[in-house]
């Protein structure tokens, strides 16, 4: 990897990343709408992705680079990795809660995709002050900087956690918000901040409520690892995965390439959809036990899961209504879970 200083950047170390041998499309569906030449409306535009060195952010960066965008990333690398970024991306190493880092990162950008956040529910309970400093104060500062910079489209990353522990099925954007953790509350606050800026005419911004995203580069060894990456890591290493509760609890799992499609569409439609919130899922529920079976089958692992007692606060069922995203953003949000999981198992097993 070649690392060189960039001119004219402050509030954080800026480097130009040239990751040799990076294979674009790893873990992505190259037939998705964002990869088609006719959809390259980001070409030549300066785009900021906060948290871009992380799991979802790095996939978004690769899609933007493939469309000819000039991508800048603001990331403190607390969980993301510089090696995740494709060639040509500018990395500003800084924190979303630092005004100087934000101002320099946003300067000159036409679009802002805000993914930087404290994303762990347990961590937010243990340290709610840091959660709100990052997810609320940081978001407000980024919104304000984006207003000043004249950003054309702003996309804030929210979460299905705002629906609470007993959500309606499927969950619709019009359902009541029921926050049961500092993390969920911080994401709801972010939505309201974007909505307030949009409805006062200060910013063309929208929020995406992500459900259970999975894909390549999701860290299975994190203390708060997502269930898919954890199950795959166990399967390819011939270990038993851990299931908490009966395993009958369901989640709306969605491949990361479909999430990227939603981000790209939301950025381009932020002006006409300003202030709106959109669910991003597949609209289908898969049980945790069935997920484990599919992953073990794809990996050729015949070791049964180890069952554990339910964990406090776990949601029993979660499933998105995605009609609004399909109708307004124009994204299909359709994928074959079995095939997507099998492909991901192959990729993880060979890297």
DRENDO-1510 file (C-alpha; in Angstrom, 1 decimal, always signed):
<recs>
REC; n; res; u; v; w
REC; 1; UNK; +0.0; +0.0; +0.0 .
REC; 2; UNK; +1.3; +3.4; -1.0 .
REC; 3; UNK; +0.7; +6.2; +1.5 .
REC; 4; UNK; +1.2; +9.8; +0.7 .
REC; 5; UNK; +0.2; +13.1; +2.3 .
REC; 6; UNK; -2.5; +15.2; +0.6 .
REC; 7; UNK; -2.3; +18.9; +0.3 .
REC; 8; UNK; -4.8; +21.3; +1.8 .
REC; 9; UNK; -6.2; +19.0; +4.5 .
REC; 10; UNK; -6.4; +19.8; +8.2 .
REC; 11; UNK; -8.2; +18.5; +11.2 .
REC; 12; UNK; -6.8; +15.0; +10.7 .
REC; 13; UNK; -4.2; +13.1; +8.8 .
REC; 14; UNK; -5.0; +12.8; +5.2 .
REC; 15; UNK; -3.5; +10.0; +3.1 .
REC; 16; UNK; -4.0; +8.7; -0.4 .
REC; 17; UNK; -4.6; +5.0; -0.3 .
REC; 18; UNK; -3.4; +2.8; -3.1 .
REC; 19; UNK; -4.3; -0.8; -2.2 .
REC; 20; UNK; -2.5; -3.0; -4.7 .
REC; 21; UNK; -4.2; -6.1; -5.7 .
REC; 22; UNK; -7.6; -5.1; -4.2 .
REC; 23; UNK; -10.3; -7.0; -6.1 .
REC; 24; UNK; -13.3; -4.8; -6.7 .
REC; 25; UNK; -16.6; -6.6; -6.3 .
REC; 26; UNK; -15.5; -9.0; -3.5 .
REC; 27; UNK; -18.7; -9.9; -1.7 .
REC; 28; UNK; -20.8; -7.7; -4.1 .
REC; 29; UNK; -23.3; -8.4; -6.7 .
REC; 30; UNK; -22.0; -6.9; -9.9 .
REC; 31; UNK; -25.4; -7.0; -11.5 .
REC; 32; UNK; -26.9; -4.6; -8.8 .
REC; 33; UNK; -28.3; -1.4; -10.0 .
REC; 34; UNK; -25.5; +0.7; -8.7 .
REC; 35; UNK; -22.9; -1.0; -10.9 .
REC; 36; UNK; -24.6; -0.3; -14.2 .
REC; 37; UNK; -23.0; +2.4; -16.4 .
REC; 38; UNK; -26.3; +4.1; -16.9 .
REC; 39; UNK; -26.5; +4.8; -13.2 .
REC; 40; UNK; -23.1; +6.5; -12.9 .
REC; 41; UNK; -24.5; +9.9; -11.7 .
REC; 42; UNK; -21.8; +10.2; -9.1 .
REC; 43; UNK; -19.0; +10.4; -11.7 .
REC; 44; UNK; -16.7; +13.3; -11.0 .
REC; 45; UNK; -18.5; +14.3; -7.8 .
REC; 46; UNK; -16.7; +14.7; -4.5 .
REC; 47; UNK; -18.3; +12.3; -2.0 .
REC; 48; UNK; -17.7; +12.0; +1.8 .
REC; 49; UNK; -18.3; +8.6; +3.5 .
REC; 50; UNK; -18.0; +8.8; +7.3 .
REC; 51; UNK; -17.1; +5.5; +8.8 .
REC; 52; UNK; -16.0; +4.5; +5.3 .
REC; 53; UNK; -13.2; +2.1; +6.4 .
REC; 54; UNK; -15.8; -0.1; +8.2 .
REC; 55; UNK; -17.8; -3.0; +6.9 .
REC; 56; UNK; -20.7; -1.3; +5.1 .
REC; 57; UNK; -18.8; +1.9; +4.4 .
REC; 58; UNK; -16.0; +0.2; +2.5 .
REC; 59; UNK; -18.5; -1.6; +0.2 .
REC; 60; UNK; -20.1; +1.8; -0.4 .
REC; 61; UNK; -16.8; +3.4; -1.2 .
REC; 62; UNK; -16.0; +0.6; -3.7 .
REC; 63; UNK; -19.3; +1.2; -5.5 .
REC; 64; UNK; -18.8; +5.0; -5.6 .
REC; 65; UNK; -15.2; +4.6; -6.9 .
REC; 66; UNK; -16.6; +2.2; -9.6 .
REC; 67; UNK; -18.9; +5.0; -10.7 .
REC; 68; UNK; -16.1; +7.5; -11.0 .
REC; 69; UNK; -16.8; +9.4; -7.8 .
REC; 70; UNK; -14.0; +11.2; -6.0 .
REC; 71; UNK; -14.3; +9.6; -2.6 .
REC; 72; UNK; -13.1; +10.9; +0.8 .
REC; 73; UNK; -13.5; +9.0; +4.0 .
REC; 74; UNK; -13.6; +10.3; +7.6 .
REC; 75; UNK; -12.8; +7.5; +10.0 .
REC; 76; UNK; -11.0; +7.2; +13.3 .
REC; 77; UNK; -10.1; +3.6; +12.5 .
REC; 78; UNK; -11.4; +2.4; +15.9 .
REC; 79; UNK; -13.1; -0.5; +14.2 .
REC; 80; UNK; -12.5; +0.1; +10.5 .
REC; 81; UNK; -9.3; -0.7; +8.6 .
REC; 82; UNK; -7.5; +1.4; +6.0 .
REC; 83; UNK; -6.8; -1.8; +4.1 .
REC; 84; UNK; -10.6; -2.1; +3.4 .
REC; 85; UNK; -10.5; +1.0; +1.1 .
REC; 86; UNK; -10.0; +0.8; -2.6 .
REC; 87; UNK; -7.4; +2.6; -4.6 .
REC; 88; UNK; -7.8; +6.3; -4.9 .
REC; 89; UNK; -9.8; +7.0; -1.8 .
REC; 90; UNK; -8.7; +9.9; +0.4 .
REC; 91; UNK; -8.7; +9.0; +4.1 .
REC; 92; UNK; -9.0; +11.6; +6.8 .
REC; 93; UNK; -8.2; +10.0; +10.1 .
REC; 94; UNK; -10.3; +11.9; +12.6 .
REC; 95; UNK; -13.3; +11.6; +14.8 .
REC; 96; UNK; -16.9; +12.5; +13.9 .
REC; 97; UNK; -17.2; +14.4; +17.2 .
REC; 98; UNK; -14.3; +16.7; +16.3 .
REC; 99; UNK; -15.5; +19.8; +14.5 .
REC; 100; UNK; -12.1; +20.4; +12.7 .
REC; 101; UNK; -12.1; +16.9; +11.3 .
REC; 102; UNK; -15.6; +17.3; +10.0 .
REC; 103; UNK; -15.1; +20.7; +8.4 .
REC; 104; UNK; -12.1; +19.7; +6.4 .
REC; 105; UNK; -13.7; +16.4; +5.4 .
REC; 106; UNK; -17.0; +17.9; +4.2 .
REC; 107; UNK; -15.3; +20.8; +2.3 .
REC; 108; UNK; -16.0; +20.6; -1.4 .
REC; 109; UNK; -18.2; +17.5; -1.2 .
REC; 110; UNK; -21.5; +17.2; -3.2 .
REC; 111; UNK; -22.8; +14.2; -1.2 .
REC; 112; UNK; -22.3; +12.9; +2.3 .
REC; 113; UNK; -23.0; +9.4; +3.5 .
REC; 114; UNK; -23.0; +9.3; +7.3 .
REC; 115; UNK; -22.1; +5.8; +8.6 .
REC; 116; UNK; -19.7; +6.6; +11.4 .
REC; 117; UNK; -21.3; +5.7; +14.8 .
REC; 118; UNK; -21.0; +3.7; +18.0 .
REC; 119; UNK; -23.0; +0.7; +16.7 .
REC; 120; UNK; -23.1; -1.6; +19.8 .
REC; 121; UNK; -26.1; -1.7; +22.0 .
REC; 122; UNK; -24.2; -3.1; +25.0 .
REC; 123; UNK; -21.4; -0.5; +24.6 .
REC; 124; UNK; -24.1; +2.2; +24.5 .
REC; 125; UNK; -25.6; +1.0; +27.7 .
REC; 126; UNK; -22.1; +0.9; +29.4 .
REC; 127; UNK; -21.1; +4.3; +28.1 .
REC; 128; UNK; -24.2; +6.4; +27.1 .
REC; 129; UNK; -22.3; +9.6; +27.1 .
REC; 130; UNK; -19.8; +8.5; +24.5 .
REC; 131; UNK; -22.7; +7.1; +22.5 .
REC; 132; UNK; -24.5; +10.4; +22.4 .
REC; 133; UNK; -21.3; +12.4; +21.8 .
REC; 134; UNK; -20.6; +10.3; +18.7 .
REC; 135; UNK; -24.1; +9.5; +17.4 .
REC; 136; UNK; -25.9; +12.7; +18.3 .
REC; 137; UNK; -23.4; +15.5; +18.7 .
REC; 138; UNK; -21.3; +14.2; +15.8 .
REC; 139; UNK; -24.3; +13.9; +13.5 .
REC; 140; UNK; -25.5; +17.5; +14.4 .
REC; 141; UNK; -22.0; +18.8; +13.6 .
REC; 142; UNK; -21.9; +16.9; +10.3 .
REC; 143; UNK; -25.3; +18.3; +9.3 .
REC; 144; UNK; -24.2; +21.8; +10.1 .
REC; 145; UNK; -21.0; +21.5; +8.1 .
REC; 146; UNK; -22.9; +19.9; +5.2 .
REC; 147; UNK; -25.3; +22.9; +5.2 .
REC; 148; UNK; -22.4; +25.3; +5.0 .
REC; 149; UNK; -20.8; +23.3; +2.3 .
REC; 150; UNK; -23.9; +23.3; +0.2 .
REC; 151; UNK; -24.1; +19.5; +0.0 .
REC; 152; UNK; -26.6; +18.2; -2.6 .
REC; 153; UNK; -27.6; +15.0; -0.8 .
REC; 154; UNK; -27.1; +13.8; +2.8 .
REC; 155; UNK; -27.8; +10.2; +3.9 .
REC; 156; UNK; -27.9; +9.3; +7.6 .
REC; 157; UNK; -27.6; +5.7; +8.7 .
REC; 158; UNK; -30.2; +4.7; +11.3 .
REC; 159; UNK; -31.3; +1.3; +12.6 .
REC; 160; UNK; -34.2; -1.0; +13.0 .
REC; 161; UNK; -33.5; -0.8; +16.7 .
REC; 162; UNK; -35.7; +2.3; +16.8 .
REC; 163; UNK; -38.7; +0.0; +16.5 .
REC; 164; UNK; -38.1; -1.4; +20.0 .
REC; 165; UNK; -38.3; -4.9; +21.5 .
REC; 166; UNK; -41.7; -5.8; +20.3 .
REC; 167; UNK; -42.1; -4.3; +16.8 .
REC; 168; UNK; -45.1; -4.6; +14.5 .
REC; 169; UNK; -44.5; -7.1; +11.7 .
REC; 170; UNK; -43.6; -6.0; +9.2 .
REC; 171; UNK; -42.3; -2.8; +10.6 .
REC; 172; UNK; -43.3; +0.3; +8.7 .
REC; 173; UNK; -41.7; +3.7; +8.8 .
REC; 174; UNK; -44.9; +5.2; +10.2 .
REC; 175; UNK; -44.8; +2.9; +13.2 .
REC; 176; UNK; -44.2; +4.4; +16.7 .
REC; 177; UNK; -40.6; +4.7; +17.7 .
REC; 178; UNK; -39.8; +2.7; +20.9 .
REC; 179; UNK; -36.1; +3.1; +22.0 .
REC; 180; UNK; -34.9; +0.6; +24.5 .
REC; 181; UNK; -31.2; +1.5; +24.5 .
REC; 182; UNK; -29.0; +4.6; +24.3 .
REC; 183; UNK; -28.0; +3.3; +20.9 .
REC; 184; UNK; -31.6; +3.2; +19.6 .
REC; 185; UNK; -32.3; +6.6; +21.1 .
REC; 186; UNK; -29.2; +8.1; +19.5 .
REC; 187; UNK; -30.3; +6.9; +16.1 .
REC; 188; UNK; -33.8; +8.3; +16.5 .
REC; 189; UNK; -32.2; +11.6; +17.5 .
REC; 190; UNK; -30.1; +11.5; +14.3 .
REC; 191; UNK; -33.3; +11.0; +12.3 .
REC; 192; UNK; -35.0; +13.9; +13.9 .
REC; 193; UNK; -31.9; +16.2; +13.3 .
REC; 194; UNK; -31.9; +15.3; +9.6 .
REC; 195; UNK; -35.7; +15.8; +9.4 .
REC; 196; UNK; -35.5; +19.2; +11.1 .
REC; 197; UNK; -32.7; +20.4; +8.8 .
REC; 198; UNK; -34.6; +19.1; +5.7 .
REC; 199; UNK; -38.0; +20.6; +6.7 .
REC; 200; UNK; -36.4; +24.0; +7.4 .
REC; 201; UNK; -34.9; +23.9; +3.9 .
REC; 202; UNK; -31.3; +23.8; +5.2 .
REC; 203; UNK; -30.3; +20.3; +3.9 .
REC; 204; UNK; -31.5; +17.7; +1.5 .
REC; 205; UNK; -31.2; +14.7; +3.8 .
REC; 206; UNK; -32.8; +11.3; +4.4 .
REC; 207; UNK; -32.3; +8.5; +6.9 .
REC; 208; UNK; -32.1; +4.7; +6.2 .
REC; 209; UNK; -33.2; +2.3; +8.9 .
REC; 210; UNK; -30.9; -0.7; +8.3 .
REC; 211; UNK; -32.0; -4.2; +9.3 .
REC; 212; UNK; -29.5; -7.1; +9.7 .
REC; 213; UNK; -26.8; -6.5; +7.1 .
REC; 214; UNK; -24.3; -9.2; +6.2 .
REC; 215; UNK; -21.4; -9.6; +3.8 .
REC; 216; UNK; -17.7; -9.8; +3.2 .
REC; 217; UNK; -15.3; -7.9; +5.6 .
REC; 218; UNK; -17.8; -8.1; +8.5 .
REC; 219; UNK; -15.6; -8.8; +11.5 .
REC; 220; UNK; -16.5; -12.1; +13.2 .
REC; 221; UNK; -14.1; -11.7; +16.1 .
REC; 222; UNK; -15.5; -8.4; +17.4 .
REC; 223; UNK; -17.0; -8.6; +20.9 .
REC; 224; UNK; -20.3; -7.5; +19.2 .
REC; 225; UNK; -20.0; -9.5; +16.0 .
REC; 226; UNK; -23.1; -9.9; +13.9 .
REC; 227; UNK; -24.6; -13.3; +13.9 .
REC; 228; UNK; -23.9; -14.1; +10.2 .
REC; 229; UNK; -20.2; -13.4; +10.4 .
REC; 230; UNK; -19.9; -15.3; +13.7 .
REC; 231; UNK; -21.7; -18.3; +12.3 .
REC; 232; UNK; -19.7; -18.4; +9.2 .
REC; 233; UNK; -16.4; -18.1; +11.1 .
REC; 234; UNK; -17.4; -21.1; +13.3 .
REC; 235; UNK; -18.6; -23.1; +10.3 .
REC; 236; UNK; -15.4; -22.8; +8.2 .
REC; 237; UNK; -13.3; -23.6; +11.2 .
REC; 238; UNK; -15.4; -26.6; +12.0 .
REC; 239; UNK; -16.6; -25.3; +15.3 .
REC; 240; UNK; -20.1; -25.2; +16.8 .
REC; 241; UNK; -21.9; -21.9; +16.6 .
REC; 242; UNK; -23.6; -20.4; +19.6 .
REC; 243; UNK; -27.4; -19.8; +19.6 .
REC; 244; UNK; -29.0; -17.9; +22.4 .
REC; 245; UNK; -32.6; -18.8; +23.1 .
REC; 246; UNK; -34.7; -21.3; +21.1 .
REC; 247; UNK; -33.3; -20.2; +17.8 .
REC; 248; UNK; -36.8; -19.6; +16.5 .
REC; 249; UNK; -36.3; -15.8; +16.7 .
REC; 250; UNK; -36.3; -14.2; +13.3 .
REC; 251; UNK; -34.3; -11.5; +11.6 .
REC; 252; UNK; -34.5; -9.6; +8.3 .
REC; 253; UNK; -31.1; -10.4; +6.9 .
REC; 254; UNK; -30.0; -8.4; +3.9 .
REC; 255; UNK; -26.8; -8.7; +1.8 .
REC; 256; UNK; -24.5; -5.6; +1.9 .
REC; 257; UNK; -24.7; -5.1; -1.9 .
REC; 258; UNK; -28.5; -4.4; -1.6 .
REC; 259; UNK; -27.8; -1.9; +1.2 .
REC; 260; UNK; -25.3; -0.2; -1.0 .
REC; 261; UNK; -27.9; +0.1; -3.7 .
REC; 262; UNK; -30.2; +1.8; -1.2 .
REC; 263; UNK; -27.5; +4.3; -0.1 .
REC; 264; UNK; -26.7; +5.3; -3.7 .
REC; 265; UNK; -30.4; +5.7; -4.6 .
REC; 266; UNK; -31.1; +7.7; -1.5 .
REC; 267; UNK; -28.2; +10.1; -2.1 .
REC; 268; UNK; -29.5; +10.9; -5.6 .
REC; 269; UNK; -33.1; +11.3; -4.4 .
REC; 270; UNK; -32.4; +13.2; -1.2 .
REC; 271; UNK; -33.7; +16.5; -2.5 .
REC; 272; UNK; -37.1; +15.3; -3.5 .
REC; 273; UNK; -37.3; +13.0; -0.5 .
REC; 274; UNK; -35.8; +15.4; +2.1 .
REC; 275; UNK; -36.7; +14.5; +5.6 .
REC; 276; UNK; -38.0; +11.0; +4.8 .
REC; 277; UNK; -37.0; +7.7; +6.5 .
REC; 278; UNK; -36.7; +4.4; +4.7 .
REC; 279; UNK; -36.5; +0.8; +5.8 .
REC; 280; UNK; -33.7; -1.2; +4.3 .
REC; 281; UNK; -34.2; -4.9; +4.5 .
REC; 282; UNK; -35.6; -7.7; +2.3 .
REC; 283; UNK; -39.0; -7.9; +3.9 .
REC; 284; UNK; -38.5; -11.5; +4.9 .
REC; 285; UNK; -37.8; -13.2; +8.2 .
REC; 286; UNK; -35.2; -16.0; +8.7 .
REC; 287; UNK; -34.9; -17.8; +12.0 .
REC; 288; UNK; -31.5; -17.9; +13.7 .
REC; 289; UNK; -31.6; -21.7; +13.7 .
REC; 290; UNK; -32.4; -21.9; +10.0 .
REC; 291; UNK; -29.6; -19.4; +9.3 .
REC; 292; UNK; -27.1; -21.7; +11.2 .
REC; 293; UNK; -28.3; -24.7; +9.2 .
REC; 294; UNK; -27.9; -22.9; +5.8 .
REC; 295; UNK; -24.4; -21.7; +6.7 .
REC; 296; UNK; -23.3; -25.1; +8.0 .
REC; 297; UNK; -24.7; -26.7; +4.9 .
REC; 298; UNK; -22.8; -24.3; +2.6 .
REC; 299; UNK; -19.6; -24.9; +4.6 .
REC; 300; UNK; -19.9; -28.7; +4.9 .
REC; 301; UNK; -20.0; -28.4; +8.7 .
REC; 302; UNK; -22.0; -31.0; +10.6 .
REC; 303; UNK; -21.4; -29.8; +14.1 .
REC; 304; UNK; -24.6; -28.9; +15.9 .
REC; 305; UNK; -25.0; -25.5; +17.4 .
REC; 306; UNK; -24.5; -25.0; +21.2 .
REC; 307; UNK; -27.7; -23.7; +22.7 .
REC; 308; UNK; -27.6; -21.0; +25.4 .
REC; 309; UNK; -30.3; -19.2; +27.5 .
REC; 310; UNK; -31.9; -16.1; +25.9 .
REC; 311; UNK; -30.1; -12.9; +26.5 .
REC; 312; UNK; -31.9; -9.9; +28.1 .
REC; 313; UNK; -33.1; -7.4; +25.6 .
REC; 314; UNK; -33.0; -9.7; +22.5 .
REC; 315; UNK; -35.8; -8.9; +20.0 .
REC; 316; UNK; -37.9; -12.0; +19.2 .
REC; 317; UNK; -38.8; -11.1; +15.7 .
REC; 318; UNK; -37.8; -8.4; +13.2 .
REC; 319; UNK; -39.0; -7.8; +9.6 .
REC; 320; UNK; -39.1; -4.7; +7.4 .
REC; 321; UNK; -41.8; -3.4; +5.2 .
REC; 322; UNK; -39.8; -2.1; +2.2 .
REC; 323; UNK; -42.6; -0.8; +0.1 .
REC; 324; UNK; -41.6; +2.8; +0.7 .
REC; 325; UNK; -38.0; +2.3; -0.4 .
REC; 326; UNK; -39.1; +0.5; -3.5 .
REC; 327; UNK; -41.7; +3.1; -4.5 .
REC; 328; UNK; -39.7; +6.2; -3.7 .
REC; 329; UNK; -36.1; +5.3; -4.0 .
REC; 330; UNK; -36.7; +2.8; -6.8 .
REC; 331; UNK; -34.5; +0.0; -5.3 .
REC; 332; UNK; -35.6; -3.6; -5.7 .
REC; 333; UNK; -34.2; -5.0; -2.4 .
REC; 334; UNK; -34.5; -8.5; -3.6 .
REC; 335; UNK; -31.9; -11.3; -3.0 .
REC; 336; UNK; -31.8; -15.1; -2.6 .
REC; 337; UNK; -30.5; -15.5; +1.0 .
REC; 338; UNK; -29.4; -19.1; +0.4 .
REC; 339; UNK; -27.2; -18.2; -2.6 .
REC; 340; UNK; -25.9; -15.0; -0.9 .
REC; 341; UNK; -24.9; -17.0; +2.2 .
REC; 342; UNK; -23.2; -19.7; +0.1 .
REC; 343; UNK; -21.3; -17.2; -1.8 .
REC; 344; UNK; -20.1; -15.4; +1.3 .
REC; 345; UNK; -19.0; -18.7; +2.9 .
REC; 346; UNK; -16.9; -19.4; -0.2 .
REC; 347; UNK; -15.3; -16.0; +0.0 .
REC; 348; UNK; -14.6; -16.2; +3.7 .
REC; 349; UNK; -13.1; -19.7; +3.3 .
REC; 350; UNK; -10.7; -18.6; +0.6 .
REC; 351; UNK; -9.3; -15.5; +2.3 .
</recs>
